[in-house]
Amino acid sequence: MTRTAITNALYVLAFDGSGHRLLKNGTVVYEGDSIIFVGREYPGKVDAVIDASNQIVIPGLVNVHCHLLTESINKGFLEDQGSRKLGMSGLFEYLPATAAKRSEQDSAWLLRFALTELLKSGCTTVVEMGNDTDALVDVYGEMGVRAYIAPGYKDAHWYTRNGHEVLYEWDAERGRELFKNAVRFIEKHSGRYDDRIRGFLAPMQVDTCTEHLLLQTKAAQRQLNVPVQIHVSQSTPEFAEMMRRHGMTPVEWLGSIGFLSPDTILGHCIFVNHHTSIRYKDHDDMALVASSGASVAHAPWVFARRGLHMQSFGRYVRRGINVGIGTDSVPQDMLGEMRWAAVIGKNAEEDTGCPTAAEVFDAATLGGAQALGREDLGRIAPGAKADLVLIDANNMAMRPLRDPIKNIVYYADNRVVSSVIVNGKQVVQNAEVTAVREADVIEHVQRIADKILSQTREHDWANRTHDQLSPLSYKLIE
């Protein structure tokens, strides 16, 4: 196996067993897929050297929640829009409108587009909810990323006939078949591509799954030893529906059936009892999540663009909840999500110190790793996977430089990422993804987006075109 040294780093964000620490003039050595040394001077021989002068070496970022196959085409369509009679959500009208069927080839290009964005933002591990195509596993393999992949399943789908009421169409037999397919997918693909590919279980939403399906999920989880993730408390209509059905908050209902545990990830978990849109003060969802050991996948941007936010990231962390960061929608940009998490959290608390840059960076690395049950990700330490990111400290976003983590969280964008290494292999070099030609990806995705948006009338309850659903910011000159 090749032994590679990253030398002369301006800073290495090293892990000392309890947390991240800044190491000046650091060296990182990895052999094969694992780190074997972190310090200043490596005493042994190496086969290759990466000169990291004027570079900051950080662990690869862990994206705990995203939808890579469906969201890229929504750029320029979902912004400024939301169902005003359904809690400003885009779930019930806008996302179904872009549900036109994609070919397997189109899906592959959409996936390459999203993974290119993620890798260029320093993301090395991605948790994708909803993929159900065997062939797409090879796209993750080709792109070099570490991926947790889950075909989604559920007993019902939601819809609206009028823009103000959410209805549910139930099909438990269909749910069982989708669940069986998800288990088969995990058994077939977990461990592929040098164990970069693993599966997890994804019952899609708390309000579209029966208790029976969720208990089946937990039983399968124990047998397969994989994480499970479910969307929960992601809209006010969902909260109201679960209260109507059970007289419990969505989180309380999951707790009552034994679904919450340390290997459970709660997607979003924003509209909990204390949120100002809810105000059920005789409940305490945060205490229940904290005591169960479950993790929360926080994707701030997708809600912030509709004027919605978690209340708040810093409060969740300080209540003892493990929080990871996800991208959910577009752009697939982990650096941007960290900044949104930090700034929106401060505004929610009206406190400049809640959260701190360190708390946000921890969530994007150690928090995500903990959610996945991985002590070998999200850190730079001997025995950890060689998932590393080199940040160009001479980029304008990083200068002047005093505190590299504050600069990364508050000012960095993908222009600062010079190299990305996953499992000991370089997948971003000189700020370019090595597996694809970016211009080709862009060309294909533009074509696919134009095609899908042209079909919105066929999928919208009110038979509206994409221009009627989401008018252009300015009128075209005829």
C-alpha positions, 0 to 999 in steps of 0.5 A: 500500500502507498504511504502518503505524507501531507506536509508543511500544512499551515494548520491541521485540524487534529483530533485528540481523542475528545475534540478537534484541536489546531496543530500548526505546521502539521503533517498527516500520513495515511497508508491505503485508506487510513491515517497512520500519523498526525503530528509535526515530523513523521519519522518513517519513510513515505512513498509520496508527498503532498506539499500543503504549504499555505493549506489548512487540512481539515477532516472531510465533511459529513452530509447527513441528509440530502436528496441528490436525484430530485433537487438539482432541477429545482434551482430557480424554481422553488425560491420565493415560493411556498404554500402559504396556506400550508405553513409556507412548505413546498412539500405538497404543491411544488415538489410534486409538480416536478415529479416527471419520470426521469430516465436512468441516464438522466438520473445518473447525470443529476447525481454526478451534478450533485456529487460534483457540488458536494465534493467541491465543498469539502464533503467526503461522506454523503447520506442520500435518502430516496435512491432506488436504482441499483445502477446508480450505485456505480455512479457513486463508485465512479465519483469516489465519494463515501456514500450511505444510500437508501431506497425510500419507502412508505405506506402512503403518499400525500397530496392536495386538491386545493392548496390548503388541505393535505390528504393521504392515500394509503397502500400498505401492500405497496409499503411492504414491497418497498420495504423489502426492496430496501432490505434487498438493496442493503444486502446487495450493495453494502460494502462495495467500492472498498466499503465506501458504499453502505446502505441504511433504512429510510422510512420516508416521513413520520406521517406517511408510515404506519406503526407496523412499518416502523416496527418492521424497520427497527427489527430489520435495523437490528439484523442489518446493523445499519442506521435509520433516518426518517423525516419528522417535524418538517412542517406544521401540517405534519405536526397538526396531522400527527396531533389529530391522529394520536394526540402526541407530537410527531417526536412523542409518537415515535418515542411511544412506539420505541422508534427513537434510539442512538442509531436513529436520525431525525431529518429536520426535526424543526417544528417541535413543541417549543417552536413559535409556529407550534407552542405546545408548552406542556410537551418537551420534544428536545428532552425526549430526543436527547434522552433517547440518544437519537441524532438530528439532521439539520439542513438550514438553507432549505427552510431559510429560503422560505422564511423558516428556521430551527429554534435553534441549532445552538439550543439543540446542541446545548440541550445534549442533542447530537446534531449533524449538518445536511444539504437536503436541496440545492445547492449541495454545498456543505460550506454554505450550510455551515454558514447558514446554520451558524448565522440563522442560529444566532438570529433565532437566539438573538445571541452572537455566541449561540452557536459558535463556529466550533459547534457548527464545525463539530456538527458537520464532522463529528456530529455526522460521524456519530449519527452514522455510528462511525468513530473513523470519520469526521476526524484526523487521527490515527486509525481514522479513514483518510478522508481529508480536505485541503483548504487554500489559505491564500484565497481571499475568503481565507485572508486575513487569517487568525482563526481558520475555523471561523474563516471556514464557517463564516466566509469560505465557499467552494473556491477555497477547496483545493484538494479532497481525498476520500479513502486515501484517493484524491478525488478533487485536485486543483479545485476540480473533480477528477472523475467528470468533466464539469462542462459535460455535467452542466450541459446534461443537467440543463437539458434535463431541467428544461424537460422536467419543468416543461411537464409541471402542468401534468403533475400539478393539482391546478394544472399550472405551468412552471411559469405560473407556479413560479414566475420569473423575477422579471418579465421577459421582453417580447 
